[in-house]
Amino acid sequence: MDRLLYVAMTGASQNAKSQAIQANNLANVKTTGFRADFAQARSMQVFGDSMPSRVYSMVERPGSNFSPGLIEQTGGETDVAIEGPGFITVMGQDGNEAYTRNGNLFVDDLGNLKTSTGLSVMGGGGLITIPPYQKIDIGTDGTVSIIGQGQGAETLTQVDRIKLVNPINDEISKGEDGLFRRPDGLNEAPAPEVKLAPGFLETSNVNAVAAMTEILSLSRQFELQIKMMKTAEENDETAARLMQIS
């Protein structure tokens, strides 16, 4: 009896975790440059003082889907999309380097180049700071140039260069903040082969239909697990009544 209840209980719990992963993917279907998370389940034996006679299911996030999203033209002078593999380097909330595909950039009131989520973009010597300007241009190699206020078009000045990196996908992982990092804490070296498409943005690579279908499938599985738990309870009550009669 306890085996049935335990398997059903762990199954329901892990189904809920899978639903959370898929729901997060679906919630980010409109997030610029978002990479969908995979979810997988596997059987795990329960080890303890006795023999490992119990098995439960464990859901884990083995990695992210690195397939590219669609490239859409926006015309924004600070919008950039990465063509092919690669990432933009930003400073995470922890103060360390992190990597993103979000090329929806802007210059704040203090002249700092940031992503739409408020993260500072890293350049060749640290954070990129833009002097007052009347026009800004971001090149395909990440070079940030401006025409200063009150100056002519012939005075285009290079300010900095966005740090573009191209880590091996297996050597980075996504954190809870949606940014990618190296688990060893090291910083990636600049990758000159990474190119940008100025005036474009990359969409999320989440397939909304597939994510919704998976959520519905997981919901049905969750209901089945709850029904199994109810059956285990009913069987237990029936066995108790039989014991009382005998």
NUTOR-854709 format. One line per field, with one value per residue: residue number from 1; residue in one letter; x, y, z of N, C-alpha, C, CB in turn; chain. Coordinates in steps of 0.2 Angstrom, whole numbers, always signed. Last residue first. Glycine has a CB too. Layout:
! residues N
i	(NUM, ...)
aa	(A, ...)
n.c1	(X, ...)
n.c2	(Y, ...)
n.c3	(Z, ...)
ca.c1	(X, ...)
ca.c2	(Y, ...)
ca.c3	(Z, ...)
c.c1	(X, ...)
c.c2	(Y, ...)
c.c3	(Z, ...)
cb.c1	(X, ...)
cb.c2	(Y, ...)
cb.c3	(Z, ...)
ch	(A, ...)
***
This chain:
! residues 246
i	(246, 245, 244, 243, 242, 241, 240, 239, 238, 237, 236, 235, 234, 233, 232, 231, 230, 229, 228, 227, 226, 225, 224, 223, 222, 221, 220, 219, 218, 217, 216, 215, 214, 213, 212, 211, 210, 209, 208, 207, 206, 205, 204, 203, 202, 201, 200, 199, 198, 197, 196, 195, 194, 193, 192, 191, 190, 189, 188, 187, 186, 185, 184, 183, 182, 181, 180, 179, 178, 177, 176, 175, 174, 173, 172, 171, 170, 169, 168, 167, 166, 165, 164, 163, 162, 161, 160, 159, 158, 157, 156, 155, 154, 153, 152, 151, 150, 149, 148, 147, 146, 145, 144, 143, 142, 141, 140, 139, 138, 137, 136, 135, 134, 133, 132, 131, 130, 129, 128, 127, 126, 125, 124, 123, 122, 121, 120, 119, 118, 117, 116, 115, 114, 113, 112, 111, 110, 109, 108, 107, 106, 105, 104, 103, 102, 101, 100, 99, 98, 97, 96, 95, 94, 93, 92, 91, 90, 89, 88, 87, 86, 85, 84, 83, 82, 81, 80, 79, 78, 77, 76, 75, 74, 73, 72, 71, 70, 69, 68, 67, 66, 65, 64, 63, 62, 61, 60, 59, 58, 57, 56, 55, 54, 53, 52, 51, 50, 49, 48, 47, 46, 45, 44, 43, 42, 41, 40, 39, 38, 37, 36, 35, 34, 33, 32, 31, 30, 29, 28, 27, 26, 25, 24, 23, 22, 21, 20, 19, 18, 17, 16, 15, 14, 13, 12, 11, 10, 9, 8, 7, 6, 5, 4, 3, 2, 1)
aa	(S, I, Q, M, L, R, A, A, T, E, D, N, E, E, A, T, K, M, M, K, I, Q, L, E, F, Q, R, S, L, S, L, I, E, T, M, A, A, V, A, N, V, N, S, T, E, L, F, G, P, A, L, K, V, E, P, A, P, A, E, N, L, G, D, P, R, R, F, L, G, D, E, G, K, S, I, E, D, N, I, P, N, V, L, K, I, R, D, V, Q, T, L, T, E, A, G, Q, G, Q, G, I, I, S, V, T, G, D, T, G, I, D, I, K, Q, Y, P, P, I, T, I, L, G, G, G, G, M, V, S, L, G, T, S, T, K, L, N, G, L, D, D, V, F, L, N, G, N, R, T, Y, A, E, N, G, D, Q, G, M, V, T, I, F, G, P, G, E, I, A, V, D, T, E, G, G, T, Q, E, I, L, G, P, S, F, N, S, G, P, R, E, V, M, S, Y, V, R, S, P, M, S, D, G, F, V, Q, M, S, R, A, Q, A, F, D, A, R, F, G, T, T, K, V, N, A, L, N, N, A, Q, I, A, Q, S, K, A, N, Q, S, A, G, T, M, A, V, Y, L, L, R, D, M)
n.c1	(-64, -68, -56, -50, -59, -56, -43, -45, -52, -42, -33, -41, -42, -29, -26, -35, -29, -17, -23, -27, -15, -10, -20, -17, -4, -7, -14, -3, +5, -3, -3, +10, +12, +4, +12, +24, +19, +14, +26, +42, +55, +65, +61, +69, +81, +81, +90, +99, +113, +118, +135, +145, +160, +173, +180, +176, +184, +183, +173, +178, +174, +165, +162, +150, +147, +130, +116, +101, +89, +90, +94, +105, +111, +128, +141, +147, +140, +142, +156, +155, +158, +155, +158, +157, +156, +168, +168, +168, +173, +164, +162, +163, +155, +143, +147, +141, +131, +136, +145, +141, +148, +149, +154, +156, +151, +152, +143, +141, +130, +129, +120, +119, +121, +127, +137, +146, +142, +150, +151, +162, +177, +184, +176, +160, +144, +129, +119, +102, +88, +82, +86, +104, +113, +126, +124, +121, +112, +100, +104, +102, +98, +94, +91, +97, +99, +107, +120, +130, +140, +152, +145, +136, +124, +117, +129, +134, +136, +139, +130, +135, +133, +129, +119, +120, +111, +104, +101, +96, +99, +91, +78, +73, +68, +66, +70, +74, +69, +81, +92, +94, +97, +88, +97, +97, +90, +81, +72, +62, +61, +51, +57, +56, +62, +72, +86, +85, +88, +93, +94, +88, +77, +81, +73, +70, +67, +63, +67, +66, +74, +70, +73, +80, +76, +77, +64, +49, +38, +38, +39, +28, +33, +43, +36, +28, +39, +42, +30, +28, +38, +33, +22, +28, +33, +22, +16, +26, +26, +13, +14, +24, +17, +6, +12, +19, +9, +4)
n.c2	(-46, -33, -26, -30, -23, -10, -9, -11, +1, +10, +7, +10, +23, +27, +23, +32, +44, +41, +41, +54, +60, +55, +60, +74, +74, +71, +82, +91, +87, +91, +104, +107, +103, +113, +124, +121, +121, +134, +142, +138, +150, +159, +176, +186, +198, +213, +226, +236, +226, +211, +206, +192, +184, +184, +189, +187, +188, +175, +173, +170, +158, +150, +137, +138, +153, +158, +167, +173, +170, +170, +157, +153, +141, +138, +132, +122, +118, +129, +138, +156, +169, +187, +204, +219, +233, +246, +264, +275, +284, +297, +307, +320, +322, +327, +339, +343, +344, +330, +318, +303, +287, +269, +254, +238, +226, +223, +231, +245, +257, +275, +289, +307, +316, +314, +313, +296, +281, +267, +250, +243, +237, +238, +234, +232, +226, +234, +232, +229, +232, +225, +230, +234, +250, +261, +276, +289, +292, +289, +275, +269, +252, +236, +221, +209, +196, +185, +186, +182, +190, +194, +201, +206, +201, +205, +205, +214, +206, +202, +193, +178, +165, +160, +171, +187, +196, +212, +227, +244, +257, +262, +252, +244, +231, +215, +200, +183, +170, +161, +146, +134, +130, +126, +120, +107, +98, +100, +86, +75, +59, +46, +32, +17, +6, -3, -3, -9, +3, +16, +21, +27, +25, +27, +36, +39, +55, +68, +85, +100, +115, +132, +143, +159, +175, +187, +195, +187, +180, +169, +167, +159, +147, +144, +143, +132, +122, +123, +119, +106, +100, +101, +93, +81, +79, +77, +65, +56, +55, +50, +37, +31, +31, +23, +11, +8, +6, -6)
n.c3	(+54, +54, +55, +43, +34, +37, +32, +19, +16, +18, +8, -3, -2, -3, -16, -23, -21, -28, -41, -42, -43, -55, -64, -62, -68, -81, -85, -84, -94, -105, -103, -105, -119, -125, -122, -129, -142, -144, -142, -141, -138, -142, -143, -156, -158, -167, -176, -177, -181, -178, -174, -172, -167, -168, -157, -141, -125, -114, -99, -82, -70, -63, -67, -74, -83, -86, -92, -84, -77, -63, -61, -74, -86, -90, -100, -108, -118, -127, -126, -129, -136, -133, -134, -126, -137, -136, -136, -144, -158, -166, -180, -186, -197, -193, -179, -163, -153, -145, -155, -162, -157, -157, -152, -160, -163, -176, -182, -172, -167, -164, -160, -159, -150, -132, -118, -117, -110, -104, -100, -88, -95, -107, -117, -108, -103, -98, -84, -84, -87, -96, -108, -104, -106, -104, -95, -94, -84, -90, -101, -117, -121, -131, -133, -134, -125, -123, -110, -96, -84, -71, -55, -47, -45, -56, -70, -83, -99, -116, -127, -136, -149, -166, -177, -173, -161, -163, -155, -154, -155, -165, -171, -181, -181, -188, -180, -181, -170, -161, -161, -148, -136, -122, -107, -96, -87, -73, -68, -57, -53, -45, -35, -27, -15, -10, -5, +11, +24, +26, +9, -6, -19, -36, -49, -66, -73, -84, -89, -99, -105, -107, -121, -120, -126, -135, -126, -122, -126, -118, -105, -101, -106, -97, -85, -88, -88, -75, -69, -73, -66, -53, -54, -56, -44, -36, -42, -40, -26, -25, -31, -23, -11, -13, -17, -5, +4, +0)
ca.c1	(-60, -73, -60, -47, -59, -63, -44, -41, -56, -48, -31, -39, -48, -32, -22, -36, -36, -17, -19, -32, -20, -7, -19, -23, -5, -3, -18, -9, +7, -1, -10, +7, +16, +2, +5, +24, +22, +10, +21, +37, +50, +64, +62, +63, +80, +80, +86, +92, +110, +114, +128, +143, +153, +169, +179, +176, +180, +187, +175, +175, +179, +166, +168, +149, +151, +137, +120, +107, +89, +89, +87, +103, +107, +122, +138, +151, +140, +135, +154, +156, +156, +158, +154, +161, +153, +166, +169, +167, +172, +170, +160, +166, +162, +143, +145, +146, +134, +131, +144, +142, +143, +152, +149, +159, +150, +157, +142, +143, +133, +129, +124, +117, +115, +127, +131, +145, +141, +147, +151, +155, +172, +188, +183, +164, +151, +133, +124, +108, +92, +80, +80, +98, +110, +122, +126, +125, +118, +101, +100, +107, +96, +98, +86, +100, +94, +105, +113, +129, +135, +150, +150, +142, +129, +115, +124, +136, +133, +142, +132, +131, +137, +130, +122, +119, +117, +103, +105, +94, +102, +98, +80, +75, +65, +69, +65, +77, +68, +75, +90, +92, +101, +88, +93, +100, +96, +82, +77, +62, +64, +53, +53, +59, +57, +66, +83, +86, +85, +95, +93, +93, +78, +80, +78, +68, +71, +61, +67, +64, +72, +73, +69, +81, +75, +83, +69, +55, +39, +37, +44, +28, +27, +45, +41, +25, +35, +47, +33, +23, +39, +40, +21, +24, +38, +26, +12, +25, +32, +14, +9, +25, +24, +5, +8, +23, +14, +0)
ca.c2	(-53, -39, -26, -32, -31, -13, -8, -16, -6, +10, +6, +3, +19, +29, +20, +24, +43, +43, +35, +48, +62, +53, +53, +72, +76, +66, +76, +92, +86, +84, +101, +109, +99, +106, +124, +122, +115, +128, +142, +137, +146, +152, +170, +184, +191, +210, +220, +238, +232, +214, +209, +198, +185, +181, +193, +182, +191, +179, +171, +175, +161, +157, +138, +136, +147, +159, +162, +174, +170, +177, +159, +154, +147, +136, +137, +124, +113, +128, +132, +150, +163, +180, +198, +212, +228, +240, +257, +276, +277, +295, +301, +319, +320, +320, +337, +341, +350, +335, +322, +310, +293, +276, +259, +245, +228, +220, +223, +242, +251, +269, +284, +301, +317, +313, +316, +304, +285, +274, +255, +245, +237, +240, +231, +233, +226, +231, +236, +226, +236, +223, +232, +230, +244, +257, +269, +288, +293, +296, +278, +273, +259, +241, +227, +215, +201, +186, +186, +182, +185, +194, +197, +210, +199, +208, +203, +213, +211, +201, +199, +181, +170, +159, +165, +183, +192, +205, +223, +237, +253, +263, +255, +250, +236, +222, +205, +190, +174, +163, +153, +135, +135, +125, +125, +112, +96, +104, +90, +80, +65, +50, +38, +21, +11, -6, +2, -11, -3, +10, +22, +23, +28, +23, +36, +35, +49, +64, +78, +96, +108, +127, +139, +152, +170, +182, +196, +190, +187, +168, +171, +166, +150, +145, +149, +138, +124, +124, +126, +111, +100, +104, +100, +84, +80, +82, +72, +58, +58, +56, +42, +32, +34, +30, +14, +9, +12, +0)
ca.c3	(+56, +54, +60, +49, +34, +39, +39, +22, +15, +22, +15, -2, -1, +3, -11, -23, -18, -21, -38, -42, -37, -49, -63, -60, -61, -77, -85, -80, -87, -104, -103, -99, -113, -126, -119, -122, -139, -145, -137, -146, -135, -146, -139, -152, -158, -161, -176, -179, -179, -183, -172, -176, -165, -174, -163, -147, -131, -118, -106, -88, -75, -61, -63, -67, -82, -83, -92, -87, -84, -66, -60, -68, -85, -88, -97, -102, -113, -124, -128, -125, -139, -131, -136, -126, -133, -140, -133, -137, -155, -161, -177, -179, -198, -194, -186, -168, -156, -145, -149, -164, -156, -159, -150, -158, -156, -172, -182, -177, -165, -169, -158, -163, -153, -139, -121, -116, -116, -102, -106, -90, -90, -101, -117, -114, -102, -104, -87, -83, -82, -90, -106, -107, -102, -109, -95, -99, -82, -89, -96, -113, -121, -126, -133, -137, -125, -130, -112, -103, -86, -78, -59, -48, -41, -50, -66, -76, -95, -109, -125, -131, -146, -159, -175, -179, -162, -163, -159, -154, -150, -165, -166, -183, -177, -189, -182, -181, -176, -162, -162, -155, -139, -129, -111, -99, -89, -79, -67, -63, -51, -51, -36, -33, -17, -14, -10, +4, +22, +31, +16, -2, -12, -30, -44, -60, -73, -78, -90, -92, -105, -103, -117, -122, -121, -134, -131, -120, -129, -126, -108, -99, -109, -104, -86, -87, -95, -80, -67, -75, -74, -55, -53, -62, -49, -34, -43, -46, -29, -21, -34, -31, -12, -11, -22, -12, +5, +0)
c.c1	(-59, -70, -66, -51, -55, -63, -51, -43, -52, -52, -37, -37, -46, -38, -26, -33, -37, -23, -19, -29, -25, -11, -16, -23, -12, -4, -14, -13, +1, +1, -8, +1, +12, +6, +3, +17, +22, +13, +16, +30, +44, +59, +61, +65, +74, +79, +86, +88, +103, +110, +125, +136, +151, +162, +175, +175, +181, +183, +179, +178, +175, +171, +170, +156, +151, +141, +127, +111, +95, +89, +85, +96, +105, +118, +131, +148, +144, +136, +147, +153, +157, +155, +158, +156, +157, +162, +167, +170, +173, +168, +166, +164, +166, +150, +146, +143, +139, +135, +139, +140, +145, +146, +152, +153, +153, +157, +147, +142, +134, +132, +123, +122, +114, +121, +132, +139, +141, +148, +147, +156, +166, +183, +186, +171, +155, +140, +128, +113, +99, +85, +78, +92, +105, +120, +122, +127, +123, +108, +103, +103, +102, +96, +90, +96, +98, +100, +112, +122, +134, +145, +147, +147, +136, +120, +122, +129, +135, +139, +134, +134, +132, +134, +124, +123, +115, +109, +103, +99, +100, +102, +88, +78, +67, +65, +68, +72, +71, +74, +83, +90, +99, +91, +93, +95, +100, +89, +78, +68, +65, +56, +55, +54, +60, +61, +77, +83, +87, +93, +96, +93, +83, +81, +76, +74, +69, +65, +66, +64, +70, +70, +73, +77, +77, +82, +75, +61, +45, +39, +44, +33, +27, +39, +43, +30, +31, +44, +38, +26, +34, +40, +28, +23, +34, +31, +17, +21, +30, +21, +11, +20, +25, +12, +7, +18, +17, +4)
c.c2	(-53, -45, -31, -31, -33, -20, -11, -15, -11, +4, +6, +2, +12, +24, +21, +21, +35, +42, +35, +42, +56, +55, +51, +64, +73, +67, +71, +86, +87, +82, +93, +105, +101, +102, +116, +122, +115, +122, +137, +136, +145, +148, +164, +178, +189, +203, +218, +232, +234, +220, +211, +200, +192, +182, +190, +187, +187, +182, +177, +173, +165, +161, +145, +137, +145, +153, +163, +168, +171, +176, +166, +156, +147, +142, +135, +130, +116, +124, +131, +144, +157, +175, +192, +207, +222, +235, +252, +269, +278, +288, +298, +312, +318, +317, +329, +339, +349, +341, +327, +314, +299, +281, +266, +250, +235, +222, +220, +234, +247, +263, +278, +295, +311, +315, +315, +306, +292, +278, +261, +250, +239, +240, +233, +231, +228, +232, +232, +230, +234, +227, +230, +233, +240, +251, +265, +280, +291, +297, +285, +276, +262, +248, +232, +221, +207, +192, +187, +182, +186, +189, +196, +206, +202, +206, +206, +211, +209, +207, +199, +188, +174, +165, +164, +176, +187, +201, +216, +233, +246, +259, +256, +254, +243, +227, +212, +195, +181, +167, +155, +143, +137, +131, +124, +116, +102, +103, +94, +84, +69, +57, +42, +27, +15, -1, -1, -5, -4, +3, +17, +26, +24, +27, +32, +35, +45, +58, +74, +89, +105, +120, +134, +148, +163, +177, +191, +189, +190, +175, +171, +170, +158, +149, +150, +144, +130, +126, +127, +118, +106, +105, +104, +91, +83, +84, +78, +64, +60, +59, +49, +38, +36, +34, +22, +13, +13, +6)
c.c3	(+64, +56, +60, +55, +40, +39, +41, +30, +19, +22, +20, +5, +0, +4, -4, -17, -18, -17, -30, -39, -36, -43, -57, -59, -58, -70, -81, -79, -82, -97, -102, -98, -106, -120, -120, -119, -131, -141, -138, -141, -141, -143, -144, -148, -154, -162, -169, -179, -181, -180, -179, -174, -169, -173, -168, -153, -137, -123, -109, -95, -80, -65, -61, -63, -75, -84, -89, -87, -88, -74, -62, -67, -77, -86, -95, -99, -107, -118, -124, -128, -135, -135, -135, -128, -132, -135, -138, -134, -148, -158, -173, -176, -192, -195, -187, -174, -161, -148, -150, -158, -160, -158, -152, -157, -155, -165, -178, -177, -171, -166, -163, -160, -158, -143, -129, -120, -114, -108, -104, -95, -92, -95, -110, -113, -109, -103, -92, -87, -81, -85, -99, -105, -106, -105, -100, -99, -88, -87, -95, -108, -117, -126, -128, -137, -128, -130, -120, -105, -93, -79, -67, -53, -42, -45, -60, -73, -88, -105, -118, -130, -141, -156, -168, -178, -168, -164, -158, -158, -149, -160, -166, -178, -179, -184, -182, -184, -175, -168, -163, -156, -146, -132, -119, -103, -93, -82, -74, -62, -58, -49, -43, -34, -23, -16, -14, +0, +15, +28, +20, +5, -8, -24, -38, -55, -66, -78, -84, -94, -99, -105, -113, -117, -124, -129, -130, -125, -126, -129, -116, -102, -107, -107, -93, -88, -94, -86, -72, -74, -76, -63, -55, -61, -55, -40, -41, -47, -36, -25, -31, -33, -19, -12, -20, -17, -2, +0)
cb.c1	(-54, -75, -64, -40, -55, -68, -44, -34, -56, -53, -27, -33, -52, -34, -15, -34, -41, -14, -12, -35, -23, +0, -16, -29, -4, +4, -19, -14, +12, +4, -14, +6, +23, +5, +0, +26, +29, +9, +17, +38, +47, +71, +56, +57, +86, +75, +89, +92, +115, +108, +129, +143, +151, +171, +186, +170, +183, +194, +168, +177, +183, +168, +174, +148, +159, +136, +121, +111, +84, +94, +85, +108, +100, +122, +137, +158, +143, +130, +159, +154, +158, +158, +153, +163, +146, +172, +166, +160, +177, +170, +158, +165, +165, +139, +149, +151, +136, +128, +150, +138, +142, +154, +147, +163, +152, +164, +142, +150, +128, +132, +121, +118, +116, +129, +130, +152, +135, +151, +148, +151, +175, +191, +187, +164, +154, +131, +129, +109, +88, +82, +75, +99, +106, +127, +125, +131, +120, +96, +101, +111, +89, +105, +79, +102, +91, +102, +109, +133, +128, +156, +150, +146, +130, +108, +124, +138, +125, +149, +126, +132, +139, +134, +129, +121, +119, +97, +113, +87, +102, +99, +78, +70, +67, +69, +58, +84, +61, +72, +94, +86, +108, +80, +95, +105, +96, +81, +84, +55, +71, +47, +53, +59, +55, +63, +88, +84, +78, +93, +86, +100, +71, +85, +79, +66, +78, +54, +74, +57, +77, +72, +64, +89, +68, +88, +72, +57, +33, +31, +51, +29, +21, +46, +47, +21, +30, +52, +36, +17, +37, +46, +19, +17, +42, +30, +7, +20, +38, +16, +2, +24, +29, +3, +1, +25, +18, -5)
cb.c2	(-54, -39, -19, -27, -33, -10, -1, -15, -8, +16, +12, +1, +20, +36, +23, +21, +46, +50, +34, +47, +68, +58, +50, +74, +83, +66, +73, +98, +91, +81, +102, +116, +101, +103, +128, +129, +114, +127, +149, +130, +149, +149, +170, +182, +187, +213, +215, +241, +238, +209, +215, +196, +185, +173, +195, +177, +198, +176, +170, +182, +156, +157, +135, +129, +149, +161, +160, +180, +175, +181, +159, +160, +147, +131, +143, +127, +107, +126, +126, +151, +163, +179, +199, +211, +227, +237, +256, +277, +272, +300, +296, +325, +325, +318, +341, +336, +355, +337, +324, +312, +294, +276, +259, +247, +223, +222, +221, +243, +247, +272, +281, +302, +324, +305, +323, +307, +283, +277, +252, +248, +242, +246, +235, +241, +220, +233, +239, +219, +237, +215, +229, +223, +247, +255, +266, +292, +289, +298, +274, +278, +260, +241, +225, +213, +203, +180, +192, +176, +186, +193, +189, +212, +191, +206, +195, +220, +210, +201, +205, +177, +176, +152, +164, +186, +188, +202, +224, +237, +257, +270, +252, +254, +235, +224, +204, +190, +175, +168, +156, +131, +133, +125, +132, +109, +90, +112, +86, +84, +64, +51, +43, +16, +15, -11, +5, -18, -4, +11, +24, +25, +28, +17, +43, +28, +50, +63, +75, +99, +103, +128, +135, +151, +170, +186, +203, +186, +191, +165, +169, +166, +147, +138, +147, +138, +118, +118, +125, +111, +93, +101, +101, +80, +74, +80, +71, +52, +53, +55, +40, +26, +30, +30, +11, +2, +12, +0)
cb.c3	(+52, +47, +60, +50, +28, +34, +41, +21, +7, +20, +17, -6, -8, +3, -11, -30, -22, -19, -41, -49, -38, -48, -69, -65, -61, -80, -92, -82, -86, -109, -109, -99, -113, -132, -123, -120, -142, -152, -139, -149, -129, -146, -134, -157, -157, -156, -181, -186, -180, -186, -167, -183, -158, -174, -166, -147, -133, -120, -110, -86, -78, -54, -68, -67, -84, -76, -100, -83, -87, -64, -52, -64, -89, -81, -102, -105, -115, -129, -127, -118, -146, -124, -144, -118, -136, -143, -126, -134, -158, -156, -182, -175, -202, -200, -191, -165, -151, -138, -146, -170, -149, -166, -143, -164, -152, -174, -189, -179, -160, -175, -151, -170, -157, -141, -119, -119, -120, -96, -112, -84, -84, -101, -122, -115, -99, -111, -82, -85, -76, -89, -111, -106, -96, -115, -88, -99, -76, -83, -89, -118, -118, -129, -130, -144, -118, -133, -109, -107, -81, -83, -57, -42, -41, -48, -65, -73, -95, -108, -126, -125, -151, -158, -179, -185, -156, -167, -157, -157, -143, -165, -159, -187, -169, -196, -177, -185, -178, -156, -168, -158, -138, -132, -110, -105, -94, -78, -66, -64, -48, -56, -30, -40, -11, -9, -15, +2, +23, +38, +19, -5, -9, -31, -41, -62, -73, -77, -93, -90, -109, -96, -122, -121, -118, -132, -132, -113, -127, -127, -106, -91, -107, -107, -82, -80, -96, -81, -60, -72, -77, -52, -45, -62, -51, -28, -37, -49, -28, -14, -31, -35, -9, -4, -22, -15, +11, +6)
ch	(A, A, A, A, A, A, A, A, A, A, A, A, A, A, A, A, A, A, A, A, A, A, A, A, A, A, A, A, A, A, A, A, A, A, A, A, A, A, A, A, A, A, A, A, A, A, A, A, A, A, A, A, A, A, A, A, A, A, A, A, A, A, A, A, A, A, A, A, A, A, A, A, A, A, A, A, A, A, A, A, A, A, A, A, A, A, A, A, A, A, A, A, A, A, A, A, A, A, A, A, A, A, A, A, A, A, A, A, A, A, A, A, A, A, A, A, A, A, A, A, A, A, A, A, A, A, A, A, A, A, A, A, A, A, A, A, A, A, A, A, A, A, A, A, A, A, A, A, A, A, A, A, A, A, A, A, A, A, A, A, A, A, A, A, A, A, A, A, A, A, A, A, A, A, A, A, A, A, A, A, A, A, A, A, A, A, A, A, A, A, A, A, A, A, A, A, A, A, A, A, A, A, A, A, A, A, A, A, A, A, A, A, A, A, A, A, A, A, A, A, A, A, A, A, A, A, A, A, A, A, A, A, A, A, A, A, A, A, A, A, A, A, A, A, A, A)
***
